[in-house]
Amino acid sequence: FFFNDTATTEIYTRRIVGSVRCVQETAPNLIQYISLKTLKERTISHAADFVKLGVEKQRELLATKDKEKKKLVENYLCSMFDIIKSIVSEAKIPKYFILLIDGIIEDDKERIAYLVNIQKHSKSKEDIIDILKHYLVSPQNDDFVAKDVAAHILAQILTAQKEMKGIEEEMKSFLSFLLNAPGKQISSLGFSGAMMYLLKVHEIMQFFIKSDGLHLIRTLLRKERDDKQTCYNLLTCLWIISFKPYTHRNFEDRENEFLESIIKILQLHGNEKIVRIILYIFKNLCSSEKCIEYMLDCDLDREVNKLLNRHWVDPEIQKYLSELEKVLNENYKVLNSYEKFKKQLSDGLLKWGPVHNDIFWSEHFIFCEENDFDPIQQLCRLLYSENETTKAVACYDLGQFARYHPFGRLVLEKKGAKEKIITLMETSKNPEVREQALVAVQKILISDWQRIGKGSQSSLIH
């Protein structure tokens, strides 16, 4: 009844990737661990008995209503966790059982109740939360797939608890681990797969936001946007978060660039699953006027019009697209280029685009004279922004103003912009800011030489 090197078993598991897959794993040889007294013969016997049943008989046993058979299932699972806990020298053995346990749960989500009950009686059985935590941080284990799956199981056990007393701290501890784990202990896929469960607990969502977890999601959305499944998981996390109105300020904040990132993913992936989850997010955010305004500034209305002309298998997508189009149309305000430029100035956040190019400045430089060159004064203030892109764009704009306005250099000197731009050119650690500051200084100096011999016209701006 012991395992042997040729025995195989089918493990039904999604491995956090969305659709059920059949994974073939070679059953490990565990006989040697009896002689080493690492495992009890009974433990190996239980695990082997379950594997030998085959998938259909396993399913039949796992679906039982009989109390004695339920106890037998729990004994089988306890044996598997005992093996995961006890064998650290051979990574493929605990990995095999991690995948098997995940497959059992993924085949039928209600089976998580077995693990919850084992944990409830952890003093007399196995403390499976502790086993999984140790497995995740084990220096002997550097297999991301196995750790991703372990995090997936642990997240489900923690969030399936009916009694939250004592579990909340475990969740926070696990969340703290996850926030520092992507790329080190687990993959981005593993992180996002676990977070989809944890964020459903409101207290954990609050802790996640306070711990700057949204910054990590933003970073991973940019880094992993070519990976459809990771994108889907991360977007699902944002969807869960967006149900709470108090989180909308994070989406309204243009510096976070959440809406821009989401719209870029919408343009990149035409996958129905991804389009649907993005529409769910937008539906929640449409209660915020600032979010709607931001969506329009990102030209979401154009993207929605394109998507409406596509055929969708899921009729719900067409419905949500039509609803979103209606909301965007009702809130649409026609802004000319200069008004868009002024709006960016008032928001205090500049982004590269059609209001920051040569054509715009050649046509609109004269408008910056309004209210004693107030738009230029605002650009000067933005040279001190904490946002590096804003500083770079401000340098570009001021250089363009110096280039096109007859007295642009004199205005910039009067406003103190020239000195600040030179300082940025010499001291900024950001290469884009240094480059734009250098180009701006060159434009200001060229303006100087172009006006040599024409006499000072400074009285015109006093």
Secondary structure per residue as TSV (DSSP state, phi and psi in degrees):
chain	resnum	aa	ss	phi	psi
A	1	F	-	360.0	0.9
A	2	F	-	-79.3	160.4
A	3	F	-	-64.8	154.9
A	4	N	-	-135.2	169.4
A	5	D	T	-67.1	-18.3
A	6	T	T	-101.0	-10.2
A	7	A	-	-66.1	140.3
A	8	T	E	-131.6	159.2
A	9	T	E	-143.3	148.2
A	10	E	E	-84.8	129.5
A	11	I	E	-115.7	114.3
A	12	Y	E	-87.8	112.3
A	13	T	E	-151.3	143.8
A	14	R	-	-85.0	-16.8
A	15	R	T	46.5	39.0
A	16	I	T	64.7	23.9
A	17	V	S	-113.6	11.3
A	18	G	S	105.7	-42.9
A	19	S	S	-125.9	147.9
A	20	V	-	-65.1	130.1
A	21	R	E	-120.6	154.6
A	22	C	E	-101.8	116.0
A	23	V	E	-107.2	126.4
A	24	Q	E	-95.6	123.8
A	25	E	E	-128.0	140.0
A	26	T	E	-77.5	126.6
A	27	A	-	-65.1	130.5
A	28	P	-	-74.2	153.8
A	29	N	-	-85.5	113.9
A	30	L	-	-108.3	-1.7
A	31	I	T	-58.0	-39.6
A	32	Q	H	-58.4	-26.4
A	33	Y	H	-78.0	-12.4
A	34	I	H	-73.3	-46.3
A	35	S	H	-64.9	-30.4
A	36	L	T	-81.4	-2.6
A	37	K	T	60.2	26.3
A	38	T	S	-78.7	-37.0
A	39	L	S	-128.8	152.0
A	40	K	-	-82.9	149.7
A	41	E	H	-58.5	-36.1
A	42	R	H	-62.6	-38.7
A	43	T	H	-62.1	-47.2
A	44	I	H	-65.6	-39.6
A	45	S	H	-60.5	-44.7
A	46	H	H	-62.3	-48.0
A	47	A	H	-62.1	-41.1
A	48	A	H	-66.3	-39.8
A	49	D	H	-60.2	-40.8
A	50	F	H	-66.9	-45.1
A	51	V	H	-61.8	-40.4
A	52	K	H	-67.9	-15.7
A	53	L	T	-64.6	-31.4
A	54	G	-	84.5	161.3
A	55	V	H	-60.6	-48.8
A	56	E	H	-65.3	-41.5
A	57	K	H	-70.9	-31.5
A	58	Q	H	-61.9	-46.7
A	59	R	H	-60.3	-42.6
A	60	E	H	-61.8	-43.3
A	61	L	H	-67.3	-42.9
A	62	L	H	-65.6	-24.3
A	63	A	T	-90.0	2.4
A	64	T	-	-63.2	150.1
A	65	K	-	-103.6	-9.0
A	66	D	-	-71.1	129.2
A	67	K	H	-61.8	-42.1
A	68	E	H	-65.9	-40.8
A	69	K	H	-68.6	-32.4
A	70	K	H	-64.1	-39.2
A	71	K	H	-63.3	-38.3
A	72	L	H	-63.2	-43.0
A	73	V	H	-59.7	-43.8
A	74	E	H	-63.9	-36.3
A	75	N	H	-64.7	-41.3
A	76	Y	H	-59.0	-47.4
A	77	L	H	-65.6	-39.5
A	78	C	H	-61.4	-37.9
A	79	S	H	-63.5	-40.6
A	80	M	H	-63.9	-43.4
A	81	F	H	-67.2	-32.7
A	82	D	H	-63.4	-40.7
A	83	I	H	-65.3	-43.2
A	84	I	H	-59.6	-40.1
A	85	K	H	-71.7	-38.9
A	86	S	H	-87.3	-28.9
A	87	I	-	-104.2	111.6
A	88	V	-	-116.7	-12.5
A	89	S	S	-84.2	-20.1
A	90	E	-	-127.1	100.4
A	91	A	T	-60.6	-31.0
A	92	K	H	-68.7	-23.2
A	93	I	H	-72.6	-56.2
A	94	P	H	-61.9	-33.8
A	95	K	H	-60.3	-42.6
A	96	Y	H	-55.8	-45.8
A	97	F	H	-78.7	-29.1
A	98	I	H	-60.6	-47.2
A	99	L	H	-64.6	-39.0
A	100	L	H	-63.8	-45.0
A	101	I	H	-64.3	-42.7
A	102	D	H	-62.1	-39.5
A	103	G	H	-63.0	-38.9
A	104	I	H	-60.3	-43.5
A	105	I	H	-71.2	-44.1
A	106	E	H	-67.3	-27.6
A	107	D	H	-68.0	-28.3
A	108	D	-	-160.0	109.2
A	109	K	G	-59.7	-25.3
A	110	E	G	-66.9	-17.2
A	111	R	G	-69.6	-11.5
A	112	I	H	-58.9	-22.6
A	113	A	H	-59.3	-32.4
A	114	Y	H	-61.8	-45.6
A	115	L	H	-69.6	-36.7
A	116	V	H	-62.7	-42.2
A	117	N	H	-68.0	-38.3
A	118	I	H	-61.5	-44.7
A	119	Q	H	-64.7	-35.8
A	120	K	H	-60.2	-34.2
A	121	H	T	-109.7	39.0
A	122	S	T	-62.6	-23.5
A	123	K	T	-67.5	-35.1
A	124	S	T	-98.7	-14.8
A	125	K	S	-117.1	-124.1
A	126	E	-	-117.4	137.4
A	127	D	-	-85.0	86.4
A	128	I	H	-72.1	-26.3
A	129	I	H	-62.9	-45.4
A	130	D	H	-64.7	-39.6
A	131	I	H	-62.3	-45.8
A	132	L	H	-67.1	-38.1
A	133	K	H	-61.1	-45.7
A	134	H	H	-65.3	-37.2
A	135	Y	H	-63.3	-40.1
A	136	L	H	-66.2	-34.6
A	137	V	H	-99.2	2.0
A	138	S	-	-62.7	125.6
A	139	P	T	-69.0	-19.9
A	140	Q	T	-75.9	-13.9
A	141	N	-	-112.5	113.0
A	142	D	-	-119.5	22.0
A	143	D	-	-88.3	107.2
A	144	F	H	-63.3	-36.7
A	145	V	H	-61.2	-48.7
A	146	A	H	-63.9	-40.9
A	147	K	H	-70.3	-37.2
A	148	D	H	-57.8	-45.4
A	149	V	H	-67.9	-38.7
A	150	A	H	-61.9	-41.3
A	151	A	H	-65.0	-37.3
A	152	H	H	-61.5	-45.4
A	153	I	H	-65.5	-46.7
A	154	L	H	-61.7	-41.7
A	155	A	H	-60.3	-39.4
A	156	Q	H	-70.2	-39.5
A	157	I	H	-63.6	-45.7
A	158	L	H	-63.3	-42.3
A	159	T	H	-82.8	-10.4
A	160	A	T	-90.6	-3.0
A	161	Q	-	-68.3	132.1
A	162	K	S	-79.2	-34.9
A	163	E	-	-101.0	111.2
A	164	M	-	-83.4	-12.9
A	165	K	T	-61.2	123.4
A	166	G	T	89.7	-27.1
A	167	I	H	-82.1	-29.3
A	168	E	H	-58.1	-40.8
A	169	E	H	-66.9	-36.5
A	170	E	H	-61.9	-41.6
A	171	M	H	-62.9	-45.1
A	172	K	H	-63.3	-39.0
A	173	S	H	-64.5	-43.4
A	174	F	H	-65.3	-41.1
A	175	L	H	-62.5	-42.4
A	176	S	H	-59.9	-39.2
A	177	F	H	-62.6	-47.0
A	178	L	H	-62.4	-38.5
A	179	L	H	-63.4	-23.2
A	180	N	T	-107.9	3.5
A	181	A	-	-92.8	-33.2
A	182	P	B	-53.9	125.4
A	183	G	T	84.7	-10.9
A	184	K	T	-112.9	-59.9
A	185	Q	T	-103.0	-34.6
A	186	I	B	-137.5	170.1
A	187	S	-	-86.7	172.2
A	188	S	H	-62.0	-34.1
A	189	L	H	-64.4	-44.2
A	190	G	H	-64.9	-41.7
A	191	F	H	-59.4	-51.5
A	192	S	H	-67.6	-34.7
A	193	G	H	-64.3	-38.3
A	194	A	H	-73.4	-39.2
A	195	M	H	-65.3	-28.7
A	196	M	H	-60.0	-28.6
A	197	Y	H	-85.4	-47.1
A	198	L	H	-63.2	-36.7
A	199	L	T	-69.2	-12.7
A	200	K	T	-71.2	-17.4
A	201	V	S	-91.0	116.7
A	202	H	H	-58.7	-42.4
A	203	E	H	-61.9	-35.9
A	204	I	H	-72.8	-36.5
A	205	M	H	-60.2	-44.2
A	206	Q	H	-61.5	-43.9
A	207	F	H	-64.1	-38.6
A	208	F	H	-62.0	-45.4
A	209	I	H	-68.0	-42.3
A	210	K	H	-64.2	-28.4
A	211	S	T	-87.1	13.3
A	212	D	T	64.6	31.9
A	213	G	H	-65.1	-28.7
A	214	L	H	-65.2	-31.0
A	215	H	H	-63.2	-39.4
A	216	L	H	-67.0	-42.4
A	217	I	H	-60.8	-42.7
A	218	R	H	-59.6	-44.9
A	219	T	H	-63.3	-44.6
A	220	L	H	-69.2	-32.9
A	221	L	H	-61.2	-38.7
A	222	R	H	-72.4	-44.0
A	223	K	H	-69.0	-38.1
A	224	E	T	-108.4	19.6
A	225	R	T	-68.2	-14.6
A	226	D	T	-83.0	-15.0
A	227	D	-	-91.4	107.3
A	228	K	H	-60.2	-44.4
A	229	Q	H	-69.2	-42.7
A	230	T	H	-63.2	-41.2
A	231	C	H	-58.4	-46.0
A	232	Y	H	-60.5	-45.2
A	233	N	H	-61.3	-46.0
A	234	L	H	-64.4	-40.7
A	235	L	H	-64.9	-35.7
A	236	T	H	-63.2	-39.6
A	237	C	H	-59.6	-45.2
A	238	L	H	-65.7	-36.1
A	239	W	H	-61.6	-46.8
A	240	I	H	-59.9	-44.8
A	241	I	H	-63.6	-38.6
A	242	S	H	-68.3	-11.3
A	243	F	T	-67.2	-24.8
A	244	K	S	-92.4	114.7
A	245	P	G	-54.9	-31.4
A	246	Y	G	-68.1	-15.0
A	247	T	G	-85.2	-10.8
A	248	H	H	-63.7	-26.2
A	249	R	H	-62.1	-27.6
A	250	N	H	-69.7	-32.3
A	251	F	H	-80.9	-29.7
A	252	E	H	-70.7	-30.1
A	253	D	-	-69.1	109.5
A	254	R	T	-66.9	-22.3
A	255	E	T	-68.0	-27.4
A	256	N	T	-71.5	-27.1
A	257	E	-	61.0	25.8
A	258	F	H	-63.3	-49.3
A	259	L	H	-65.2	-37.8
A	260	E	H	-62.4	-43.7
A	261	S	H	-64.1	-41.9
A	262	I	H	-64.5	-42.4
A	263	I	H	-67.0	-35.9
A	264	K	H	-64.0	-39.5
A	265	I	H	-66.9	-37.9
A	266	L	H	-60.7	-38.7
A	267	Q	H	-73.2	-32.2
A	268	L	H	-78.6	-41.0
A	269	H	-	-114.8	119.3
A	270	G	-	-92.3	6.4
A	271	N	-	-56.9	130.1
A	272	E	H	-58.7	-38.9
A	273	K	H	-61.3	-42.9
A	274	I	H	-71.9	-42.3
A	275	V	H	-60.6	-41.5
A	276	R	H	-63.2	-46.5
A	277	I	H	-67.4	-33.7
A	278	I	H	-66.1	-40.9
A	279	L	H	-64.7	-34.0
A	280	Y	H	-62.3	-42.3
A	281	I	H	-62.3	-48.7
A	282	F	H	-61.8	-37.2
A	283	K	H	-59.2	-43.7
A	284	N	H	-66.6	-36.8
A	285	L	H	-80.9	-11.7
A	286	C	T	-69.9	-5.2
A	287	S	T	-79.2	-8.4
A	288	S	-	-105.4	118.7
A	289	E	H	-62.5	-36.8
A	290	K	H	-66.4	-37.2
A	291	C	H	-66.9	-40.9
A	292	I	H	-62.6	-43.2
A	293	E	H	-61.6	-41.1
A	294	Y	H	-65.1	-42.4
A	295	M	H	-58.5	-43.3
A	296	L	H	-66.6	-38.9
A	297	D	H	-64.2	-27.2
A	298	C	T	-89.2	9.2
A	299	D	T	60.2	36.0
A	300	L	H	-63.7	-30.7
A	301	D	H	-59.4	-37.7
A	302	R	H	-66.9	-41.3
A	303	E	H	-65.3	-39.9
A	304	V	H	-63.1	-40.8
A	305	N	H	-60.6	-40.1
A	306	K	H	-63.5	-45.0
A	307	L	H	-67.7	-31.2
A	308	L	H	-65.3	-23.7
A	309	N	T	-85.4	-2.4
A	310	R	S	-90.4	157.8
A	311	H	-	-89.6	132.3
A	312	W	-	-119.1	133.2
A	313	V	S	-66.7	-41.9
A	314	D	S	-86.0	112.4
A	315	P	H	-64.1	-20.7
A	316	E	H	-63.0	-33.0
A	317	I	H	-63.6	-46.1
A	318	Q	H	-59.5	-40.0
A	319	K	H	-63.3	-48.3
A	320	Y	H	-68.9	-33.6
A	321	L	H	-63.9	-42.3
A	322	S	H	-64.6	-41.3
A	323	E	H	-64.9	-41.4
A	324	L	H	-67.0	-41.3
A	325	E	H	-58.2	-42.7
A	326	K	H	-61.8	-45.6
A	327	V	H	-63.0	-44.8
A	328	L	H	-64.9	-41.1
A	329	N	H	-64.8	-38.8
A	330	E	H	-66.9	-26.0
A	331	N	H	-105.2	3.0
A	332	Y	-	-69.9	130.9
A	333	K	-	-124.2	128.3
A	334	V	-	-75.8	115.6
A	335	L	-	-117.2	129.6
A	336	N	-	-77.1	175.2
A	337	S	H	-58.6	-44.5
A	338	Y	H	-66.7	-36.6
A	339	E	H	-64.7	-37.5
A	340	K	H	-65.1	-39.3
A	341	F	H	-61.8	-47.3
A	342	K	H	-63.8	-35.0
A	343	K	H	-65.3	-40.7
A	344	Q	H	-62.2	-39.3
A	345	L	H	-62.0	-44.4
A	346	S	H	-68.5	-30.9
A	347	D	H	-74.4	-19.3
A	348	G	T	75.1	20.6
A	349	L	-	-140.7	114.9
A	350	L	-	-102.0	139.1
A	351	K	-	-129.8	140.4
A	352	W	S	-58.2	138.0
A	353	G	S	172.8	-167.8
A	354	P	T	-64.7	-14.4
A	355	V	T	-97.7	11.5
A	356	H	S	-135.5	60.4
A	357	N	S	-144.0	178.0
A	358	D	H	-65.4	-39.9
A	359	I	H	-62.3	-45.1
A	360	F	H	-58.1	-48.6
A	361	W	H	-71.4	-32.4
A	362	S	H	-66.7	-25.8
A	363	E	H	-97.8	-23.4
A	364	H	H	-119.8	2.8
A	365	F	G	-57.7	-33.4
A	366	I	G	-67.6	-27.4
A	367	F	G	-67.1	-20.4
A	368	C	G	-73.1	-1.7
A	369	E	G	-77.7	-14.4
A	370	E	H	-60.3	144.6
A	371	N	H	50.9	50.7
A	372	D	H	57.5	49.5
A	373	F	H	59.1	39.2
A	374	D	H	-60.1	-41.2
A	375	P	H	-57.7	-35.8
A	376	I	H	-69.0	-38.9
A	377	Q	H	-60.9	-40.5
A	378	Q	H	-65.4	-40.5
A	379	L	H	-62.3	-38.2
A	380	C	H	-61.4	-41.4
A	381	R	H	-64.4	-33.8
A	382	L	H	-73.1	-10.8
A	383	L	T	-65.1	-18.4
A	384	Y	T	-100.3	7.1
A	385	S	-	-62.1	152.1
A	386	E	S	-80.7	-14.9
A	387	N	-	-85.7	119.6
A	388	E	H	-66.1	-38.7
A	389	T	H	-63.3	-41.3
A	390	T	H	-59.6	-43.4
A	391	K	H	-62.8	-42.8
A	392	A	H	-64.0	-44.7
A	393	V	H	-66.3	-39.1
A	394	A	H	-61.2	-41.4
A	395	C	H	-61.0	-45.1
A	396	Y	H	-60.0	-49.3
A	397	D	H	-60.9	-43.3
A	398	L	H	-67.0	-35.2
A	399	G	H	-64.1	-40.3
A	400	Q	H	-66.7	-37.9
A	401	F	H	-63.0	-43.2
A	402	A	H	-63.0	-33.4
A	403	R	H	-71.9	-41.7
A	404	Y	H	-96.3	-33.5
A	405	H	S	-80.1	134.8
A	406	P	T	-55.7	-31.4
A	407	F	T	-120.4	28.0
A	408	G	H	-59.0	-42.3
A	409	R	H	-61.2	-42.7
A	410	L	H	-66.7	-38.7
A	411	V	H	-62.9	-44.0
A	412	L	H	-65.3	-37.7
A	413	E	H	-65.8	-41.6
A	414	K	H	-64.0	-36.3
A	415	K	H	-82.8	-6.8
A	416	G	T	80.5	13.8
A	417	A	H	-74.2	-37.5
A	418	K	H	-58.7	-45.9
A	419	E	H	-63.5	-41.7
A	420	K	H	-66.5	-39.9
A	421	I	H	-63.9	-40.9
A	422	I	H	-62.4	-40.8
A	423	T	H	-61.2	-43.8
A	424	L	H	-63.8	-39.5
A	425	M	H	-60.2	-35.8
A	426	E	H	-90.3	-29.8
A	427	T	H	-119.0	-15.9
A	428	S	-	-63.9	139.2
A	429	K	S	-87.0	-8.9
A	430	N	-	-91.1	122.1
A	431	P	H	-63.4	-34.1
A	432	E	H	-67.3	-41.4
A	433	V	H	-64.2	-45.3
A	434	R	H	-59.8	-43.4
A	435	E	H	-63.9	-47.3
A	436	Q	H	-68.0	-35.3
A	437	A	H	-65.1	-42.4
A	438	L	H	-60.7	-46.8
A	439	V	H	-63.3	-39.8
A	440	A	H	-63.6	-43.5
A	441	V	H	-61.1	-42.1
A	442	Q	H	-60.0	-41.4
A	443	K	H	-65.5	-39.7
A	444	I	H	-64.8	-42.2
A	445	L	H	-67.6	-38.8
A	446	I	H	-62.8	-39.1
A	447	S	H	-60.1	-38.3
A	448	D	H	-58.9	-51.7
A	449	W	H	-65.6	-34.4
A	450	Q	H	-65.9	-24.4
A	451	R	T	-101.2	0.2
A	452	I	T	-62.8	133.2
A	453	G	T	91.3	-10.2
A	454	K	S	-92.1	-9.5
A	455	G	-	87.7	155.5
A	456	S	-	-75.6	131.4
A	457	Q	-	-112.8	19.2
A	458	S	G	-63.5	-23.5
A	459	S	G	-62.8	-21.2
A	460	L	G	-71.2	-17.4
A	461	I	G	-110.8	6.8
A	462	H	-	-91.4	360.0
